[in-house]
Amino acid sequence: MSHWPPLYGLRDGLRELGYIEKQNLDLVYRFAEGQSGRYAALAADLVRLPVEVIVTWGTPASLAAKEASGVVPIVMTSGDPIAVGLVPGLAYPRGNVTGFSTQANDLEGKRLELIKELLPGFSRVVVFSNPTNPYCIVAVNSARHAAAVLNVELDVLEIAVESELESAFEALSRATPDAILVVADPFLASQQGRRPVLLHISSPVSVGACKKSGISMAATLSLSFGGRRAGTTGYRRWHLILYSDRSR
């Protein structure tokens, strides 16, 4: 998991500022590997170490870190940090949480609009979502609104654990949609090697055109915020926090 795009960006950015891992900087990694039940324990473990700053990727990890500590600075990344309750506002986040929004929620309608333009006769989409991730709930609501405007039928298949994959794909076979939209979620991303439909997941979301006669992939369309870029942006926030604390 150390070979992960956001970490590349984080390391590169910190190196530009003179922070070199294992020389003058210790980076401690914790990965939930798509298992939502692990976030709280991992966040609590980091607080106990202790660490100077917690950098999180995604809504579940960010919420767990916020719950674990109201003191340790948290640099978060979330599709919609206001809607999920991470911060009251982007300009003035308050508390110990800062970071940035990938604005993935704002892109749901755009993804469906692009599919509408590229796929003649587009009338039905299936959305894969994880109901345990608060951001997924926000994203699905946004997709529903866009689908209603575009006169597209939208079905949601919820997958929270690996055991639900089979039934979800059986339902997908029966639905025969024109396109598939996979909401950005750590668990769904962790399953991308297990199913062809999930193979092209990128963060925050991929949309795949699907043949009417089955569920084999015909094309994929990705409109997203790159993970490595997100990591590079995150280091700037981290640097500001470290510099501020050490100058007191």
C-alpha positions as a printed NumPy array, in Angstrom:
array([[  0.   ,   0.   ,   0.   ],
       [  3.004,   2.328,   0.191],
       [  2.859,   2.41 ,  -3.645],
       [ -0.282,   4.522,  -3.623],
       [ -0.703,   7.685,  -5.797],
       [ -1.622,  10.125,  -2.98 ],
       [  1.464,   9.006,  -1.041],
       [  3.687,   9.674,  -4.052],
       [  2.375,  13.223,  -4.194],
       [  2.73 ,  13.699,  -0.44 ],
       [  6.321,  12.489,  -0.397],
       [  7.273,  14.537,  -3.461],
       [  5.8  ,  17.716,  -2.038],
       [  7.397,  17.278,   1.373],
       [ 10.74 ,  16.537,  -0.265],
       [ 10.554,  19.878,  -2.103],
       [ 10.276,  21.563,   1.287],
       [ 13.205,  19.685,   2.756],
       [ 11.284,  16.983,   4.624],
       [ 12.891,  13.621,   3.805],
       [ 11.324,  10.424,   5.088],
       [ 13.578,   8.5  ,   7.52 ],
       [ 15.963,  11.463,   7.683],
       [ 14.138,  14.351,   9.32 ],
       [ 10.575,  13.054,   9.021],
       [  8.754,   9.943,  10.204],
       [  5.71 ,   8.903,   8.201],
       [  3.462,   6.376,   9.938],
       [  1.031,   4.534,   7.674],
       [ -2.288,   2.95 ,   8.513],
       [ -4.523,   1.36 ,   5.862],
       [ -8.072,   0.111,   6.375],
       [ -7.89 ,  -1.793,   3.06 ],
       [-11.515,  -1.046,   2.315],
       [-12.822,  -2.385,   5.648],
       [-14.989,   0.336,   7.157],
       [-14.918,  -1.247,  10.619],
       [-11.185,  -0.618,  10.962],
       [-11.152,   3.188,  10.614],
       [-11.981,   4.062,  14.227],
       [ -9.315,   1.775,  15.691],
       [ -6.648,   2.928,  13.239],
       [ -7.372,   6.605,  13.937],
       [ -7.277,   6.018,  17.701],
       [ -3.963,   4.203,  17.303],
       [ -2.415,   7.206,  15.526],
       [ -3.615,   9.555,  18.258],
       [ -2.088,   7.336,  20.954],
       [  1.369,   7.196,  19.323],
       [  1.166,  10.284,  19.236],
       [  1.619,  12.039,  15.866],
       [  1.884,  15.736,  15.058],
       [ -0.478,  15.681,  12.083],
       [ -2.929,  13.145,  10.634],
       [ -3.379,  13.146,   6.854],
       [ -6.454,  11.286,   5.628],
       [ -7.739,  10.267,   2.225],
       [-11.493,   9.892,   1.786],
       [-14.541,  10.618,   3.878],
       [-14.597,   7.522,   6.164],
       [-10.97 ,   7.951,   7.255],
       [-11.433,  11.694,   7.741],
       [-14.529,  11.271,   9.908],
       [-12.789,   8.61 ,  12.006],
       [ -9.799,  10.892,  12.596],
       [-12.052,  13.774,  13.586],
       [-13.881,  11.541,  16.053],
       [-10.584,  10.263,  17.494],
       [ -9.166,  13.697,  18.329],
       [-10.261,  17.291,  18.601],
       [ -6.674,  18.446,  19.129],
       [ -4.345,  16.771,  16.605],
       [ -4.403,  18.71 ,  13.299],
       [ -6.118,  16.737,  10.53 ],
       [ -5.517,  17.341,   6.826],
       [ -8.437,  15.653,   5.12 ],
       [ -9.601,  14.928,   1.577],
       [-13.309,  14.43 ,   0.944],
       [-15.742,  14.6  ,  -1.931],
       [-18.011,  16.947,   0.035],
       [-16.624,  17.758,   3.508],
       [-19.452,  20.161,   4.339],
       [-22.285,  17.772,   3.509],
       [-20.777,  14.898,   5.508],
       [-20.099,  17.081,   8.569],
       [-16.313,  17.303,   8.493],
       [-16.231,  21.111,   8.432],
       [-18.87 ,  23.858,   8.608],
       [-17.341,  25.686,   5.635],
       [-14.379,  25.564,   3.266],
       [-13.163,  29.124,   3.811],
       [-13.319,  28.813,   7.616],
       [-13.229,  25.089,   8.519],
       [-12.665,  25.797,  12.264],
       [-11.564,  23.228,  14.827],
       [ -8.626,  20.93 ,  14.083],
       [ -9.729,  19.839,  10.609],
       [ -8.503,  21.438,   7.392],
       [ -7.742,  20.132,   3.902],
       [ -9.661,  20.314,   0.683],
       [-12.672,  19.062,  -1.215],
       [-12.342,  17.126,  -4.476],
       [-15.825,  18.498,  -5.291],
       [-16.684,  15.027,  -6.564],
       [-20.316,  15.566,  -5.608],
       [-20.553,  18.414,  -8.135],
       [-19.348,  16.104, -10.912],
       [-22.112,  13.493, -10.695],
       [-24.412,  15.41 , -13.023],
       [-21.568,  16.125, -15.452],
       [-20.743,  12.43 , -15.729],
       [-24.303,  11.563, -16.623],
       [-24.487,  14.49 , -19.073],
       [-21.363,  13.254, -20.856],
       [-22.722,   9.726, -21.103],
       [-25.963,  11.15 , -22.487],
       [-23.975,  12.915, -25.209],
       [-21.708,   9.975, -26.028],
       [-24.152,   7.075, -25.801],
       [-27.178,   7.26 , -28.132],
       [-30.349,   6.057, -26.478],
       [-28.929,   6.339, -22.96 ],
       [-31.944,   5.851, -20.695],
       [-30.89 ,   3.734, -17.709],
       [-27.929,   3.785, -15.326],
       [-27.002,   1.58 , -12.394],
       [-25.081,   3.15 ,  -9.51 ],
       [-22.8  ,   1.092,  -7.277],
       [-22.651,   2.639,  -3.817],
       [-21.492,   1.802,  -0.302],
       [-24.243,   2.798,   2.174],
       [-21.778,   2.864,   5.103],
       [-19.87 ,   5.779,   3.544],
       [-21.645,   9.129,   4.198],
       [-20.188,  10.612,   1.019],
       [-21.794,   7.853,  -1.08 ],
       [-25.209,   8.874,   0.228],
       [-24.548,  12.475,  -0.817],
       [-23.255,  11.374,  -4.228],
       [-26.225,   9.11 ,  -4.921],
       [-28.657,  11.927,  -4.101],
       [-26.797,  14.186,  -6.528],
       [-26.89 ,  11.504,  -9.216],
       [-30.644,  11.01 ,  -8.67 ],
       [-31.264,  14.706,  -9.211],
       [-29.196,  14.751, -12.394],
       [-30.879,  11.595, -13.711],
       [-34.318,  13.137, -13.168],
       [-33.317,  16.234, -15.13 ],
       [-31.926,  14.099, -17.969],
       [-34.942,  11.76 , -17.926],
       [-32.717,   8.783, -17.154],
       [-33.85 ,   5.884, -14.984],
       [-31.461,   5.302, -12.08 ],
       [-31.111,   2.147,  -9.983],
       [-28.834,   1.892,  -6.934],
       [-27.017,  -1.313,  -5.975],
       [-25.596,  -1.085,  -2.465],
       [-22.441,  -3.036,  -1.581],
       [-20.951,  -2.644,   1.881],
       [-19.073,  -5.939,   2.29 ],
       [-17.48 ,  -8.488,  -0.026],
       [-20.242, -11.036,   0.567],
       [-22.724,  -8.692,  -1.144],
       [-20.806,  -8.594,  -4.435],
       [-22.389, -11.683,  -5.968],
       [-25.974, -10.599,  -5.363],
       [-25.168,  -7.108,  -6.64 ],
       [-23.801,  -8.446,  -9.924],
       [-26.746, -10.783, -10.299],
       [-29.019,  -7.752,  -9.939],
       [-26.864,  -5.908, -12.467],
       [-27.331,  -8.722, -14.994],
       [-31.097,  -8.481, -14.611],
       [-31.13 ,  -4.691, -14.877],
       [-29.222,  -4.556, -18.217],
       [-28.367,  -0.834, -17.882],
       [-26.884,   1.358, -20.589],
       [-24.2  ,   2.605, -18.197],
       [-22.713,   1.956, -14.776],
       [-21.608,   4.626, -12.34 ],
       [-19.349,   3.625,  -9.425],
       [-19.283,   6.109,  -6.564],
       [-15.844,   6.824,  -5.075],
       [-15.427,   4.629,  -2.016],
       [-12.403,   2.879,  -0.444],
       [-14.155,  -0.497,  -0.227],
       [-15.407,  -0.431,  -3.823],
       [-11.954,   0.657,  -4.983],
       [-10.404,  -2.266,  -3.096],
       [-12.56 ,  -4.655,  -5.144],
       [-11.551,  -3.35 ,  -8.565],
       [ -9.307,  -6.346,  -9.276],
       [-12.131,  -8.797,  -8.603],
       [-14.674,  -7.667, -11.174],
       [-14.229,  -6.31 , -14.736],
       [-16.842,  -3.615, -14.154],
       [-14.901,  -2.284, -11.168],
       [-11.531,  -2.58 , -12.886],
       [-11.621,   0.972, -14.234],
       [-12.519,   2.69 , -10.974],
       [-10.639,   5.927, -10.527],
       [-11.125,   8.484,  -7.807],
       [-13.594,   9.93 ,  -7.43 ],
       [-15.874,   8.114,  -9.945],
       [-15.829,   6.219, -13.229],
       [-18.74 ,   5.758, -15.609],
       [-18.729,   2.708, -17.842],
       [-20.901,   2.114, -20.891],
       [-22.413,  -1.347, -20.756],
       [-23.694,  -3.586, -23.585],
       [-27.42 ,  -4.217, -23.481],
       [-26.903,  -7.916, -24.149],
       [-24.827,  -8.404, -21.011],
       [-22.516,  -6.647, -18.6  ],
       [-19.248,  -6.755, -20.546],
       [-17.519,  -3.403, -20.678],
       [-17.918,  -1.481, -23.929],
       [-16.168,   1.739, -22.901],
       [-15.17 ,   3.701, -19.852],
       [-15.274,   7.392, -19.081],
       [-13.5  ,   8.915, -16.107],
       [-13.972,  12.449, -14.843],
       [-12.014,  12.748, -11.623],
       [ -9.447,  14.418,  -9.391],
       [ -6.07 ,  12.649,  -9.566],
       [ -4.839,  10.975,  -6.396],
       [ -1.214,  12.032,  -6.818],
       [ -2.264,  15.647,  -7.299],
       [ -4.36 ,  15.407,  -4.143],
       [ -1.363,  14.192,  -2.181],
       [  0.759,  17.056,  -3.472],
       [ -1.916,  19.548,  -2.461],
       [ -2.206,  17.951,   0.973],
       [  1.477,  18.428,   1.799],
       [  1.112,  22.192,   1.512],
       [ -1.511,  22.147,   4.261],
       [  0.686,  19.854,   6.34 ],
       [  3.679,  22.139,   5.921],
       [  1.676,  25.157,   7.066],
       [  0.514,  23.315,  10.184],
       [  3.995,  22.065,  11.082],
       [  5.549,  25.475,  10.487],
       [  2.915,  27.206,  12.582],
       [  3.258,  24.777,  15.507],
       [  7.059,  24.909,  15.565],
       [  7.216,  28.701,  15.39 ],
       [  5.22 ,  29.214,  18.576]])
